[in-house]
Amino acid sequence: MNGQARIGVMLEIRGLRLLDYIFFLLFLALVVGSVFWSTGNKDGELRVEIEASGVLHLMPLTSDGALVLEGPVGETHVHVANGEVFISQSDCADELCVAMGHISGASDWIACLPNRVFVRIVAADGGIVDGEVDTGAF
């Protein structure tokens, strides 16, 4: 048996070749790394972004507060309390924004279209919180 044939037999263990093992180990490292990466931001802080009249207002979701925003049809009252955001009153005709209720999760939003007010909850660092996928993508 010559030297090249012997190397080929040594590298071929149970029907797999050396490159098969290398690809398997690289794939395994990729899977393990992606699991750690996707679960790494579980403690991210949430904040509330409120857009009205071309101005962006930022509030942490952990502290209570309220804003009264002027829009084209009147006032919109936005409240942050107990880790939730809601619109308590708006001068728009249907008050659908009030009917949207309380929101508390990342990527949740409320909009008052007549008053041009948009409220959304985002991660403070811009990442994904609690491994959630943006539900708007589905």
C-alpha positions as CSV (number, residue, x, y, z in Angstrom):
1,M,0.0,0.0,0.0
2,N,1.5,3.4,-1.0
3,G,1.5,6.5,1.3
4,Q,-1.3,8.3,-0.4
5,A,-3.7,5.3,-0.1
6,R,-2.8,4.8,3.5
7,I,-3.6,8.5,4.3
8,G,-7.0,8.2,2.4
9,V,-7.9,5.1,4.5
10,M,-6.9,6.8,7.8
11,L,-9.0,9.9,7.0
12,E,-12.0,7.8,6.0
13,I,-13.5,6.7,9.3
14,R,-16.9,5.0,9.1
15,G,-17.6,6.4,5.7
16,L,-16.9,10.0,6.6
17,R,-13.9,12.0,5.4
18,L,-11.9,14.6,7.3
19,L,-13.8,17.5,5.6
20,D,-17.1,16.0,6.6
21,Y,-16.0,16.2,10.3
22,I,-14.7,19.8,9.8
23,F,-18.0,20.9,8.2
24,F,-20.0,19.2,11.0
25,L,-17.9,21.0,13.7
26,L,-18.3,24.4,12.0
27,F,-22.1,23.9,11.7
28,L,-22.3,22.9,15.4
29,A,-20.3,25.9,16.4
30,L,-22.6,28.1,14.3
31,V,-25.7,26.7,15.9
32,V,-24.4,27.0,19.4
33,G,-23.2,30.6,18.7
34,S,-26.5,31.7,17.3
35,V,-28.4,30.3,20.3
36,F,-26.2,32.4,22.7
37,W,-26.5,35.4,20.5
38,S,-30.3,35.3,20.3
39,T,-30.8,34.8,24.0
40,G,-28.2,37.3,25.1
41,N,-30.4,40.4,25.5
42,K,-33.1,39.2,27.9
43,D,-32.7,41.9,30.4
44,G,-33.0,44.9,27.9
45,E,-34.9,47.9,29.1
46,L,-37.9,49.0,27.2
47,R,-38.7,52.6,26.4
48,V,-41.7,54.4,25.0
49,E,-41.3,56.5,21.8
50,I,-44.1,59.0,21.2
51,E,-44.1,60.9,17.9
52,A,-46.4,63.9,17.6
53,S,-46.2,67.1,15.5
54,G,-42.8,66.1,14.2
55,V,-41.3,65.8,17.7
56,L,-40.1,62.5,19.2
57,H,-40.7,62.1,23.0
58,L,-38.8,59.4,24.8
59,M,-39.8,57.9,28.2
60,P,-38.7,54.8,30.0
61,L,-41.4,52.2,30.5
62,T,-40.4,51.7,34.1
63,S,-41.3,55.3,35.3
64,D,-44.8,56.6,35.4
65,G,-45.7,59.8,33.6
66,A,-48.1,61.6,31.3
67,L,-48.0,63.8,28.2
68,V,-50.7,66.0,26.7
69,L,-50.0,66.4,23.0
70,E,-51.5,68.9,20.6
71,G,-52.5,67.7,17.2
72,P,-54.5,68.9,14.2
73,V,-57.9,68.0,15.9
74,G,-57.1,68.7,19.5
75,E,-55.4,67.1,22.5
76,T,-54.2,63.5,23.0
77,H,-53.4,62.3,26.5
78,V,-50.7,59.6,26.7
79,H,-50.0,57.9,30.0
80,V,-47.3,55.6,31.2
81,A,-48.1,53.7,34.4
82,N,-47.2,50.3,35.9
83,G,-45.1,49.3,32.9
84,E,-47.9,50.0,30.4
85,V,-48.8,52.7,28.0
86,F,-52.2,53.9,27.0
87,I,-54.1,56.8,25.5
88,S,-56.8,57.9,28.0
89,Q,-58.4,60.6,25.9
90,S,-58.3,62.1,22.5
91,D,-60.3,64.8,20.7
92,C,-60.5,62.7,17.5
93,A,-64.0,61.6,16.5
94,D,-63.9,57.8,16.9
95,E,-61.3,57.5,19.7
96,L,-60.0,54.3,18.2
97,C,-56.7,55.0,19.9
98,V,-58.3,54.9,23.3
99,A,-60.0,51.7,22.4
100,M,-56.6,50.1,21.5
101,G,-56.1,49.8,25.3
102,H,-52.9,49.3,27.2
103,I,-49.7,48.0,25.6
104,S,-46.6,46.7,27.4
105,G,-44.5,44.5,25.1
106,A,-41.7,45.3,22.7
107,S,-43.0,46.3,19.2
108,D,-46.5,47.1,20.5
109,W,-47.9,50.3,19.2
110,I,-50.9,52.7,19.4
111,A,-51.8,55.3,16.8
112,C,-54.1,58.3,16.7
113,L,-54.2,59.1,13.0
114,P,-56.4,62.2,13.1
115,N,-54.1,63.8,15.7
116,R,-51.0,62.3,14.1
117,V,-49.7,60.7,17.3
118,F,-47.8,57.4,17.2
119,V,-46.8,55.6,20.4
120,R,-44.6,52.5,20.3
121,I,-42.5,50.5,22.7
122,V,-38.9,49.6,21.7
123,A,-35.8,48.3,23.3
124,A,-33.7,51.0,24.8
125,D,-30.6,49.7,22.9
126,G,-32.5,49.1,19.7
127,G,-32.2,45.3,20.0
128,I,-34.7,42.5,20.5
129,V,-36.0,42.1,24.0
130,D,-36.9,38.7,25.5
131,G,-36.1,37.0,22.2
132,E,-39.3,38.3,20.7
133,V,-39.7,38.6,17.0
134,D,-41.3,41.8,15.6
135,T,-44.9,40.8,15.2
136,G,-45.4,43.4,12.5
137,A,-43.1,41.2,10.3
138,F,-45.7,38.5,10.2
